[in-house]
Structures are given as structure tokens and as C-alpha cells.
Amino acid sequence: MSILGNVLWIVLGGGIIIFFMYLFGGFLLCLTIVGIPFGWQCIKLSILALVPFGKEVTVKESAGGVLAIIMNVIWILFGGFWIAITHLLLAVLLAITVIGIPFAKQHIKLASLSLTPFGREIEEGD
């Protein structure tokens, strides 16, 4: 079922566009040494944005450090907030139709990860 959901997501849910946007941003951020951790988070988001069905976002057990908090605050201030708002708006637009509700749920999952990506990881779900 997740394969069908991912194919429909790429075609109808905007998955391919979001994938390339995150991937492009991640590569641009990786051009600088300071931007590498932020670029890696963008690349992690791009992978989830391409195939979100069948994936779960979990909090790492060893991620309660001050560095993760500081990196999340920097992330939120320099774009994470706006990325999350974009995903929430897309979720609202997709939730208007019955067919779009599963895609809206995936955008909400992406919004939570795009708001605070440090200290989280993507795992295979049910």
C-alpha cells in the first residue's frame, strides 16, 4: 500500500517538486563548512519528501543535548518556520478533498520534521 501511496504522492501530492527543492537547498548549504549540518538536514527532508508513506519520524534517544537545541533554534530562525508553514498550508489545501487527506497527513509529518529536524531520524514504519 505504501508503494501506491508514494507513487500517487509523487504525481498528485507535489512530492517530486518538494524533493527537488529540499535537495537543491541541501546541496547549496553543503557548499560551506558552516552549512553542512543544515544541508544534511535538507537532504534528509528531501528523502522523506520523495517517499513519505511507510516512514516514521522518531526522536533519537541520544538527541537531548544542548547542541541539537541550538541548531534547531538557528534552523527555525533562518527558514524552518516558513517551511513548516508551507507544509501546513499544503496540508489544509489537500485536506479539503477526501482523496487528499492521506497526502495532507504526510505534509503534517513533513511540517513537524521541517520545524525541528535536529535530534530526529527517519525510520521504516508499519
C-alpha positions as CSV (number, residue, x, y, z in Angstrom):
1,M,0.0,0.0,0.0
2,S,2.9,2.4,0.7
3,I,4.3,1.9,-2.8
4,L,1.0,3.0,-4.3
5,G,0.8,5.9,-1.8
6,N,4.3,7.0,-2.7
7,V,3.6,6.9,-6.5
8,L,0.5,8.9,-6.1
9,W,2.3,11.3,-3.7
10,I,5.0,11.9,-6.4
11,V,2.4,12.6,-9.1
12,L,-0.5,14.3,-7.2
13,G,0.8,15.4,-3.8
14,G,3.7,17.5,-5.1
15,G,6.4,15.1,-3.8
16,I,8.7,15.5,-6.7
17,I,8.7,19.3,-6.5
18,I,9.3,19.3,-2.8
19,F,12.0,16.7,-3.2
20,F,14.0,18.8,-5.7
21,M,13.5,21.9,-3.7
22,Y,14.9,20.3,-0.5
23,L,17.7,18.6,-2.4
24,F,18.8,21.8,-4.2
25,G,18.7,23.7,-0.9
26,G,20.7,21.0,0.8
27,F,23.4,21.0,-1.8
28,L,23.7,24.8,-1.7
29,L,24.0,24.7,2.1
30,C,26.7,22.0,1.9
31,L,28.9,24.3,-0.2
32,T,30.0,26.0,3.0
33,I,31.6,24.3,6.0
34,V,29.2,26.0,8.4
35,G,26.1,25.0,6.3
36,I,26.9,21.3,6.1
37,P,24.8,20.2,9.2
38,F,21.9,22.3,7.8
39,G,22.4,20.9,4.3
40,W,22.4,17.4,5.6
41,Q,19.0,18.0,7.3
42,C,17.7,19.4,4.0
43,I,18.8,16.2,2.2
44,K,17.2,14.1,5.0
45,L,14.0,16.1,4.4
46,S,14.3,15.5,0.6
47,I,14.4,11.8,1.1
48,L,11.3,11.8,3.2
49,A,9.6,14.3,0.8
50,L,10.1,11.9,-2.1
51,V,8.7,8.7,-0.4
52,P,6.9,9.6,2.9
53,F,4.4,6.7,3.0
54,G,5.7,3.9,5.2
55,K,8.2,6.1,7.0
56,E,8.0,7.3,10.6
57,V,9.8,10.3,12.2
58,T,11.2,9.5,15.7
59,V,13.2,11.3,18.3
60,K,16.7,10.0,18.9
61,E,17.3,8.8,22.4
62,S,20.7,10.5,22.5
63,A,19.4,13.7,21.0
64,G,18.6,15.7,24.1
65,G,21.7,17.8,24.0
66,V,22.2,21.5,24.0
67,L,23.7,21.4,20.5
68,A,20.6,19.9,19.0
69,I,18.5,22.7,20.7
70,I,20.8,25.4,19.5
71,M,20.8,24.0,15.9
72,N,17.0,23.7,15.9
73,V,16.7,27.3,17.1
74,I,19.0,28.5,14.3
75,W,17.1,26.3,11.8
76,I,13.8,27.8,12.9
77,L,15.0,31.4,12.7
78,F,16.5,31.0,9.2
79,G,13.8,29.2,7.4
80,G,12.4,26.2,9.3
81,F,9.3,28.2,10.4
82,W,8.4,29.2,6.9
83,I,9.0,25.7,5.5
84,A,6.6,24.3,8.2
85,I,4.0,26.9,7.4
86,T,4.2,26.0,3.7
87,H,3.7,22.3,4.6
88,L,0.7,23.2,6.8
89,L,-0.9,25.3,4.1
90,L,-0.5,22.5,1.6
91,A,-2.0,20.1,4.1
92,V,-5.0,22.3,4.6
93,L,-5.5,22.6,0.8
94,L,-5.2,18.9,0.3
95,A,-7.5,18.0,3.2
96,I,-10.4,19.8,1.5
97,T,-11.0,16.7,-0.6
98,V,-11.3,13.2,0.6
99,I,-8.7,11.9,-1.8
100,G,-6.2,14.5,-0.5
101,I,-6.4,13.5,3.2
102,P,-3.6,10.9,3.2
103,F,-1.4,13.5,1.4
104,A,-2.3,16.1,4.0
105,K,-1.2,13.7,6.7
106,Q,2.1,13.4,5.0
107,H,2.5,17.1,4.8
108,I,1.9,17.4,8.5
109,K,4.6,14.8,9.1
110,L,6.9,16.8,6.9
111,A,6.0,20.0,8.8
112,S,6.9,18.5,12.1
113,L,10.3,17.4,10.8
114,S,10.9,20.6,8.9
115,L,10.4,22.7,12.1
116,T,12.9,20.8,14.3
117,P,15.0,18.4,12.2
118,F,17.9,18.0,14.6
119,G,17.6,15.2,17.0
120,R,15.2,13.2,14.9
121,E,15.6,10.4,12.5
122,I,13.5,8.7,9.8
123,E,12.7,5.0,10.2
124,E,10.7,2.4,8.4
125,G,7.1,2.4,9.7
126,D,4.3,-0.1,9.7
